[in-house]
Amino acid sequence: MKRSLYLFAVLMFIWMTTLSAEVIKGQRIYTKHLQSQCKNMSGANFAAKHSQDEWEEIYDAGTLASEIKSICGGKGLNEKFLPHIYDFVYEYANDSGKVPTRK
């Protein structure tokens, strides 16, 4: 019993670390690839454009790229970055109560 509980705790730690890494990666992608297109809008302000439910609906509908263009203008973002940006904006949406730290 103790062994399975220990294994579960280790797996949860790995899973949570991975989720956190994706959020940080999304923040870095925003800073490097989108911030200049978004007239230097901070990542916090960008993520706060929608609630978590709204970001989830946008992502699930496959319209995240077009939403980024409508907020920022510019040329948009490479499709491979979208899951990471989604993790970032979902984590720091206007109803999350969280504010990203500068990395």
Secondary structure, 3 states (H helix, E strand, C coil): CHHHHHHHHHHHHHHHHHHHHHHHHHHHHHHHHHCCCCCCCCHHHHHCCCCHHHHHHHHHCCCHHHHHHHHHCCCCCCHHHHHHHHHHHHHCCCCCCCCCCCC
